[in-house]
Amino acid sequence: MSTEERWGGVEDVAAHLGVNKESIYRWIEKKGLPAHRVGRLFRFKLSAVDGWVRAGGTGDTPATEKRLDEDGEK
C-alpha cells in the first residue's frame, strides 16, 4: 500500500487553512503559494502548503504570535 500524499484542490486547501477560496487564489498570484496548474485547475500538496505557511508565506503574523512576541515569550 502506498503512503504517497494525495493532491488537493483549492477547496481542500481553503478548508485546511480556514480561509476562503479567494484568499487561496490571491496567495497563488501575489505571495507564491506553492501550486501546480493542471489544465484550468490548481492542485496542491498539503505538506508544501503547510511549509509555506510556517515559513511566513502569507506575510501575516497571526495575532497569537504577535501577542507572544510582545510579552517577550514564544
SVG drawing of the C-alpha trace seen along z (x, -y; Angstrom):
<svg xmlns="http://www.w3.org/2000/svg" viewBox="-14 -44 25 46">
<polyline fill="none" stroke="black" stroke-width="0.4" points="0.0,0.0 1.3,-3.4 1.8,-6.2 2.2,-8.9 0.5,-12.2 -2.6,-12.9 -3.1,-16.2 -5.8,-18.6 -7.7,-21.3 -8.4,-24.9 -11.4,-23.9 -9.3,-21.4 -6.5,-24.0 -9.0,-26.7 -10.7,-24.3 -7.3,-23.1 -6.2,-26.7 -9.6,-28.0 -9.8,-30.8 -11.9,-31.4 -11.1,-30.3 -10.4,-33.9 -7.5,-34.1 -6.0,-31.0 -6.1,-32.4 -4.7,-35.7 -1.9,-34.0 -1.0,-31.9 -0.8,-35.1 0.8,-37.5 2.6,-35.6 3.9,-32.4 1.6,-29.8 3.0,-26.5 0.5,-25.2 0.6,-23.2 -1.7,-24.0 -3.4,-21.1 -5.4,-22.5 -7.7,-25.1 -7.4,-23.7 -4.8,-24.2 -3.5,-21.2 -1.6,-21.3 0.4,-19.1 -0.8,-20.0 2.7,-19.4 4.1,-22.0 1.3,-24.5 2.0,-23.9 5.7,-24.5 4.9,-27.7 2.7,-29.0 5.3,-28.1 8.0,-30.0 5.8,-33.1 4.5,-32.8 1.3,-34.8 3.2,-37.7 0.7,-37.9 1.7,-37.1 -1.1,-35.5 -2.5,-37.5 -1.4,-34.9 2.2,-35.0 2.2,-38.8 0.9,-38.7 3.6,-36.2 6.3,-38.3 5.1,-41.5 5.3,-39.6 8.8,-38.5 7.9,-34.8 7.4,-32.3"/>
</svg>
